[in-house]
């Protein structure tokens, strides 16, 4: 794995883990390597979308548990070959 990819993965993992010291460390390394701010921001957006999808999963579980049946958003997305954060708007 090249160093740029390694740093982008590390930045994304830091964001997903809400670890500010980790993010700061890897961001300093990214700056030294010359990564563009737009690359770091895009990495953050993807990490947040994946992390935030877990709260959608929990909501789906609660609705099913209490008998308020609802479409399984994640199964539908998986069947369509889409990432977990690509939930249809308005749902």
C-alpha positions in Angstrom: 0.0 0.0 0.0 1.4 3.4 -0.9 1.9 6.0 1.9 -0.9 8.3 0.6 -3.5 5.5 0.7 -2.2 4.4 4.2 -2.7 8.0 5.5 -6.2 8.3 4.0 -7.2 5.0 5.6 -5.7 6.1 8.9 -7.5 9.5 8.7 -10.8 7.8 7.9 -10.4 5.4 10.8 -9.5 8.2 13.1 -12.7 10.1 12.2 -14.8 7.0 12.5 -13.4 6.3 16.0 -13.8 10.0 17.0 -10.1 10.0 17.9 -8.9 13.6 17.6 -5.3 12.9 18.7 -5.1 10.2 16.1 -6.6 12.5 13.4 -4.2 15.3 14.3 -1.2 12.9 14.1 -2.2 11.5 10.7 -3.1 14.9 9.4 0.3 16.2 10.2 1.8 13.3 8.3 -0.6 13.9 5.4 0.4 17.6 5.2 4.1 16.6 5.1 3.3 14.2 2.2 1.3 17.0 0.4 -2.2 15.6 0.5 -4.8 18.1 -0.6 -7.4 19.4 2.0 -10.1 18.2 -0.4 -8.8 14.6 -0.2 -8.9 14.8 3.6 -12.4 16.2 3.7 -13.7 13.6 1.3 -12.1 10.9 3.5 -13.9 12.4 6.5 -17.2 12.5 4.7 -17.0 8.8 3.8 -16.0 7.8 7.3 -18.8 9.8 8.8 -21.4 8.3 6.4 -20.3 4.8 7.4 -20.2 5.6 11.1 -23.6 7.3 11.1 -25.2 4.4 9.2 -24.9 2.4 12.4 -27.5 4.6 14.1 -29.9 3.9 11.2 -29.3 0.2 11.8 -30.2 0.6 15.5 -33.3 2.5 14.6 -34.3 -0.3 12.2 -33.7 -2.9 14.9 -35.8 -1.0 17.5 -38.7 -0.6 15.0 -38.7 -4.3 14.3 -38.4 -5.2 17.9 -41.4 -3.2 19.0 -43.5 -4.5 16.1 -43.4 -1.4 14.0 -42.3 -3.4 11.0 -40.4 -1.4 8.4 -38.5 -2.2 5.3 -35.0 -3.5 6.1 -33.1 -0.6 4.6 -29.8 -2.3 4.8 -30.9 -5.6 3.2 -32.4 -3.5 0.4 -29.2 -1.6 -0.1 -27.1 -4.7 0.0 -29.3 -6.4 -2.6 -28.8 -3.3 -4.8 -25.0 -3.4 -4.3 -25.0 0.0 -2.6 -23.0 1.2 0.4 -24.7 1.3 3.8 -24.9 5.1 3.9 -26.8 5.3 0.6 -30.2 5.2 2.3 -33.0 6.7 0.1 -33.8 10.3 0.9 -37.0 11.0 2.7 -37.1 7.8 4.6 
